[in-house]
Amino acid sequence: MVVPTLFDGQVKLFQSLAILEYLDEKYPQPPLLPADPEARAWVRGIALINAADSHPLIVPRIRHYLTDVLKLSDEQGWPGSSTGSAPG
């Protein structure tokens, strides 16, 4: 399995949000997240859209499952296909 990984000296971290928060806390300047708690939550929410909602649709393993097992095609316009649109 391939996941985002950060090596920082002896520290090895994985997953985008954990890495984002680690970098923001360990190296506070310049800040990666806004100072306002509501704005920070908003940024985390946007990051989760990519990590949890849309990212699985572009992973080759998932795309192969959709096309090979479920027999969906790009022409059917499933979310993430070249002709599809995101749900919502």
Secondary structure, DSSP 4 states (H G I P E B T S, - for coil): ----EEEETTEEEESHHHHHHHHHHHS-SS-SS-SSHHHHHHHHHHHHIIIIIIGGGGSHHHHHIIIIIS---GGGT-TTSSS-----
